[in-house]
Amino acid sequence: MYRWKTLWLGKLSPTRYHTTEEEIRKTHPEAVRIEGTLVVRMVPETDNERTPLHSSPPMPNK
């Protein structure tokens, strides 16, 4: 996902959010991608992928 420049009040202005090209083109076909703003979001899809994200390391025995 990138940030984009869209036409706003007669000039290109940057978006405040990141979005895909598919989504931005629905409302702003003139949008220009801002290079260097790529954000990759990894979304776990299965329970096995989610578990490591919420697991705590084991407590050491004392």
Secondary structure, DSSP 8 states (H G I E B T S, - for coil): -B-EEEEETTEEEE-SS-B-HHHHHHH-TT-EE-TT---------SHHHHHHHH--------
